[in-house]
Amino acid sequence: MKVKIHTLFQYLLETTEADPEAIVGFSLSQSPKLGEFLEALDPELPLDWNGKSFRGLPRLRDHVLRETGLAGICDPDDVLITAGAAEANYLAIMQLLAPDDEIVIETPGWPQAEVLAKAVGSKIRHIVRRDDDGWRFPMERLAELVNERTKIIFVTNPNNPTGQRFSEDDLMALVEQAKRVGAWLIVDEVYAGLEWEGSRSSSIAGMYEKGITTGSVSKALGLQGLRTGWLICRNREFVMDAIILRENSSEIMNIMGEVIAEVAMRPERYRAAINKARSDGLANLAQLDAFVGEEPRLSWVRPSAGLIGLARIEARIDGDAFAKRLLADPYRTFLLPGSAYGQPQHIRIGVGGGAEVNLELGLSRVSDLLTRVE
Ligand SMILES: Cc1ncc(COP(=O)(O)O)c(C=O)c1O
């Protein structure tokens, strides 16, 4: 079946040329510039790709295992380097899911799994996180939703868009439910590395043979344009199936993405980049939290990880109307309406992007518009 557009992507398409003066809710850390990598690149690098592995550069796969905490648990051949976490999710879902299957998806959550499951024609079972419950994943509901037809449970950790995380006990409970029926458990860890409380969660590929970790260099490292990510799973047949599907779309990785990502993930560089992303993110988040606290018409559950969260607008205006008015003159400020996540009374706010997004200016305009709406 045809893949249909989702409201989140629809909004991005409609606003691509809006040319805002400020962005509130940029979802990645400040991006490095190409010049920062030049001295580490080899001008003699052949760009023909011949002789490379279909799974990705071996050194990059080693870095991925080290940073996900899976070195010694998973083998480098359990890793497939992909065009971002988006391609990793795509390859996994499209190779695993059939029309008669069911998939369990959290909401609000990253819409990709739902879009693909609809295209496949599978039955979707939603597990609902609620604002008044701190956007908690209601683990007690999971057993009712998972049954013999469940092929995949798909979640994000940290959650996009609420920034909430699974505890280690939660992850074990997810594994237990998946194991009960032999389902695959995909955990999209694209925001991992930006935890504000506690340390990085265990990666699911180390906890369950049918656990699939997906991730990338896009968010914490701000390297979205490299289109470089990964999937990790100890089931070799599954990894080969993903390679086969990719062979029939983009075939192989783009070599520049892999090479630069390998440099960016070298231990010293990676530590320095993550430390900077964390200290910037934490400082900006404290500022945003104070802003929300002082705005009588906004309330939110502060993210415990990542750079974005959902804020509720306590006014008669809904998130869509608010986002549209904010993007128009005289405010010229971009944010995503909560409807992109099925939460029409919310807006997505956040602190990524560095100086280029003019966060302070954007927040003052949000504040100004909030005083004007009924
Ligand atoms: C939860 C989640 N998964 C996957 C992606 C896609 O990321 P990538 O750039 O790694 O493909 C995003 C991007 O916003 C995301 O938020």
The ligand as an SDF file (V2000), in Angstrom:
LIG
                    3D

 16 16  0  0  0  0  0  0  0  0999 V2000
   12.6130    9.4940   17.6640 C   0  0  0  0  0  0  0  0  0  0  0  0
   13.2510    9.7530   16.3420 C   0  0  0  0  0  0  0  0  0  0  0  0
   13.6320    8.7250   15.5850 N   0  0  0  0  0  0  0  0  0  0  0  0
   14.2390    8.8950   14.4100 C   0  0  0  0  0  0  0  0  0  0  0  0
   14.4510   10.1680   13.9170 C   0  0  0  0  0  0  0  0  0  0  0  0
   15.1670   10.2930   12.6080 C   0  0  0  0  0  0  0  0  0  0  0  0
   16.4740   10.6310   12.8970 O   0  0  0  0  0  0  0  0  0  0  0  0
   17.6890   10.4250   11.8860 P   0  0  0  0  0  0  0  0  0  0  0  0
   18.1410   11.7820   11.5050 O   0  0  0  0  0  0  0  0  0  0  0  0
   18.7060    9.6980   12.6770 O   0  0  0  0  0  0  0  0  0  0  0  0
   17.1930    9.6340   10.7510 O   0  0  0  0  0  0  0  0  0  0  0  0
   14.0510   11.2830   14.6420 C   0  0  0  0  0  0  0  0  0  0  0  0
   14.2470   12.6370   14.1080 C   0  0  0  0  0  0  0  0  0  0  0  0
   13.6850   13.6200   14.5510 O   0  0  0  0  0  0  0  0  0  0  0  0
   13.4430   11.0660   15.9060 C   0  0  0  0  0  0  0  0  0  0  0  0
   13.0670   12.0910   16.6710 O   0  0  0  0  0  0  0  0  0  0  0  0
  1  2  1  0
  2  3  1  0
  2 15  2  0
  3  4  2  0
  4  5  1  0
  5  6  1  0
  5 12  2  0
  6  7  1  0
  7  8  1  0
  8  9  2  0
  8 10  1  0
  8 11  1  0
 12 13  1  0
 12 15  1  0
 13 14  2  0
 15 16  1  0
M  END
$$$$
